[in-house]
Amino acid sequence: MNKRYPFLDLALVNAPFMDELKAAACEVIERGRYLHSRETELLEQEIAQTCEAAHCVSVSNGLDALRLILRAYKEMGLMHDGDEVIVQANTYVASALAVSDNGLVPVLCDPSEETMNLDSSLLESLITPRTRAIMPVHLYGTPCWDETLMEVACKHDLLIIEDNAQAVGATIAVAGLNGTYSTGGLGHAAGISFYPTKNLGALGDGGAVVTSDQRLADTVRALANYGSDRRYHNIYKGYNCRLDEIQAAMLRVKLRYLARENEDRMSVARAYAEAIDNPLVKTPAIFPGMKQIWHQYVVRVQNRDAFRTYMEANGVGTDIHYAIPPHMQPCYQELHHAPLPVTELLAGEVVSLPIAHPITPDDARVIAGIINRYC
């Protein structure tokens, strides 16, 4: 029987760390402190260092990370109900939900076909007197950052809030606002997701806010803990958005191997790029001077359903990220937006190929051979 290549098997992804994960969980259980303790504190230090930022606040998930950033800016008086946030249009719906959940208005920006990230040349056309922030998304692990994005933000005094859910460990040659090069530390603040499928994934849910703004970090930390700055003293009407110690311990184990995980994915992506030679299948660009960490390896195929059926019949699992963009979701049917032709084009063509462990470059070359026979 031919070898099968599942799209993603989390048991296999975590198998190399199993003994360390079990030991870390046991230490937390035996220590008897399950919130706000050693593992969370150390994880926050390590994530901040990874993102080249001054502060990290661990939270319950990636959506809450973005929600808390925006709520904190409102508490700080930098945003108000009805203000607008420019959001990459081909993102997962969570990016837009974080905006609208705070009484703000998501203004959707079409991506570039080449990068599949926000097209910064369109930003000026979307700015109004109510615009307060831009939310670039480092989609699929490719950094979304350039000089135009920074120039527009500085010209109009806009906040840059990175959706870094998919790109922890990615870097770019163009320095961010603080002179650093790692995603998560490029803008004013960033939200991270530790959803289990991510390159750095928990064994449950989790997220983090990263920033070099002390006031923002303090505000987010209070909001995430019932709005309290100390026990039984609630300065905000906050939430319960804390990360627990066991998930922090799991993440600290896996963080030690993140660089290797990212390098492995980069090797698989290069193998795909070199070996796929089918005019019906468009591979994603690999950009010089940029470290893309390939949370997903996303090709484009016009007749997607037929392609996925063919791949499954040949033992290769695939997925779609994302088939229905936010503006086409029922919850946003009343959202006004400019035409989004590239978003809708990509939504109909994108297909994600297997790239997570245990997929190897040799596996990628076999899968590429299957793709090359597709007609």
C-alpha angles and dihedrals in degrees: 000000000000118000115264124221112206115204092235134350110182093194088060092043091056098036095094091058098039099113093046092046092052092048092049092050091050091051091054093047092049093046090059097216111113103169135036096008144115101307095049093047093049093045090054091052092048095047092048089052092048091053094042091239133130099232141031127184115193115220142174101273145335096272091053089050091060093040091053093049092054094043089050091053089052091051088049090054095245095113134032137190111291096024117136132241119193107226131187104256101215094056130113111280092252091078091060094039091059089057100045092042088065095053090259128126122244111220108197121223121198117237130235114261090223099051099023083219131107113305102231092194088072097053099090091056091057100049119108133167088272096055112117107160148013121222111200115188120215088217120200090356096299113128114243103209138115143148093266092057091052094044093052092047093049094044093054097033093242129163118239113217113185120213094213095168093125107030115058105152097023119127139191135201094233109084119235129231091284096045094257131123108210123100110251091039099057101085136031094283141349139206120218130196123210093188108156094254094058123103085252100035132169124221087249130002131319145141145180143214116223124193143140090221109102094197093051092048092051092048093049092048091053094045091050091054101055091287092291128142090189136003114304092357112108114187093171136033089250143170141243100249104142130145114230125233097246093056090046089053092049091050093048090056092050094042088065088063099038096102090053092046091051092047091050091053091047089054091050091048091052090050091052092047093050097043105038107093107162119121089212092062121062115202123211120261122259109214124212116234091027131097106218110189097196105226081173131012102216124190127181125235125172097212094044101166092053091047093050091047090051092048093049091049087055094050100261121124119212138179139195124243098206128351097167117039120211096261090057094051117106092240091060100041090118094050112118115220143158118258110290104198098155093047091053093044092053093044089060097046113032119112125176118219126205111277108145124098129318090034109104133191088260089054089049090054091051091049089047089055089054090049092049090058092054113110 
